[in-house]
Amino acid sequence: MWQCLRHFLRPRTPLLLTPGPLSTSPYVRAKMRVDYPSRDATFSALTTRIITDVRALVNGNDKTVVALLPGSGTYAIEAMLRSSVATNDHVLIIDNGAYGARIADIAAQAQLAHTRQKHDPYVSLDLSAIEEALKSNKAITHIAMTYCETSSGMLNPYESVLQLGCRYGKTLLVDAMSAFGALPLSLPRGTHAGRLVIAASANKCLEGAPGLAFVIANPQALQATSTSLSLDVQAQYAFMQKTQQFRFTPPVQVVAACAEALRRHKAEGGVDARHKRYQKNAHILIDGMQNLGFATVLQDKDLSPIIVSFHRPPALDFQAFYHALWKRGFAIYPGKLLDIDSFRVGCIGHVFPRDMHRFLRAVKASRKALAKKP
Ligand SMILES: Cc1ncc(COP(=O)(O)O)c(C=O)c1O
């Protein structure tokens, strides 16, 4: 009996200020308690609803391709590259952090012709360098970049790069993993309709569970023959359109959680409302941390409302700080960029301004406790 009860009781885990996986609402988690038969109409209705809701988020229409892929966000990025870049195409990859670098790794592994353009991860993207590359390398057909570079928290000027791409007749492949659902994203219309492909996942700003990713585009952008069987965007989408089913075993509980997360996203007020909440979280966090003596790694104009990197003060041992915060109910991330000693705090998930105020009190208490230790 006790074993059974213990099984259903949720262990006390800290609030995750680690953007992906992140803290989800109990309503989203509750949807994962049910075993759904994946070939049944009730489950098909969930996937159909997800496709409709995701289309609405990008201003799409009933022709917009939304391929649902089991897996983490990286699977969607790989599917996007392998399904939209043909053998005679060439991708300009903007690398200003660990996730930009990952796009280049995927392109290399898939043997796609590409140019990796490195940018300083700590200052805004140099748009003139991107334009210069487009002018000088006529082979380029696609540009690939991250929207929010989560490894630093840098908000990249995705809209400006999209416009640049449209002007030069190139297609933008955007890794919108940590932006989708909270930052504006809209599929172009008219002559530019095929100029954008989006990779996203359920477990970031949509506040769903990890294990479901999306590739979203107008059909004109997906003309290449995929070089992957399981990550074939067109095949996955065509099969689902025909049968209302996944080609391979879907993560049924995660899909159900995603449908609920999208419902709650809409009820909250959509992208604008979510953006506002995260922005408020970020303001409280940044002001409070600065008052406690922590400096942000990026300049104010480059900060995103998604995740913020702070310099680690030399006297602060990160592991000890991490454990002190964990004991007080919060999980944070270490820095991901290797040349600066930093740590990162996320502002997204089922996280509210009151949580940020609590976090700041925990930071203050943790520092005090660590200062007392011999
Ligand atoms: C911008 C960005 N791209 C890619 C990824 C990789 O996603 P995953 O770890 O779900 O594969 C992440 C994860 O945080 C991300 O933030």
The ligand as an SDF file (V2000), in Angstrom:
LIG
                    3D

 16 16  0  0  0  0  0  0  0  0999 V2000
   18.5160   27.2250  -28.9110 C   0  0  0  0  0  0  0  0  0  0  0  0
   18.5570   25.7600  -28.6100 C   0  0  0  0  0  0  0  0  0  0  0  0
   18.8090   24.9180  -29.6100 N   0  0  0  0  0  0  0  0  0  0  0  0
   18.8770   23.6080  -29.4200 C   0  0  0  0  0  0  0  0  0  0  0  0
   18.6890   23.0630  -28.1700 C   0  0  0  0  0  0  0  0  0  0  0  0
   18.8020   21.5940  -27.9930 C   0  0  0  0  0  0  0  0  0  0  0  0
   17.6030   21.0480  -27.5860 O   0  0  0  0  0  0  0  0  0  0  0  0
   17.5680   19.5850  -26.9460 P   0  0  0  0  0  0  0  0  0  0  0  0
   18.5040   19.5860  -25.7990 O   0  0  0  0  0  0  0  0  0  0  0  0
   16.1080   19.4780  -26.5400 O   0  0  0  0  0  0  0  0  0  0  0  0
   17.9320   18.6320  -28.0000 O   0  0  0  0  0  0  0  0  0  0  0  0
   18.4320   23.8950  -27.0870 C   0  0  0  0  0  0  0  0  0  0  0  0
   18.2810   23.3520  -25.7360 C   0  0  0  0  0  0  0  0  0  0  0  0
   18.2500   24.0200  -24.7480 O   0  0  0  0  0  0  0  0  0  0  0  0
   18.3600   25.2860  -27.3150 C   0  0  0  0  0  0  0  0  0  0  0  0
   18.1190   26.1220  -26.3200 O   0  0  0  0  0  0  0  0  0  0  0  0
  1  2  1  0
  2  3  1  0
  2 15  2  0
  3  4  2  0
  4  5  1  0
  5  6  1  0
  5 12  2  0
  6  7  1  0
  7  8  1  0
  8  9  2  0
  8 10  1  0
  8 11  1  0
 12 13  1  0
 12 15  1  0
 13 14  2  0
 15 16  1  0
M  END
$$$$
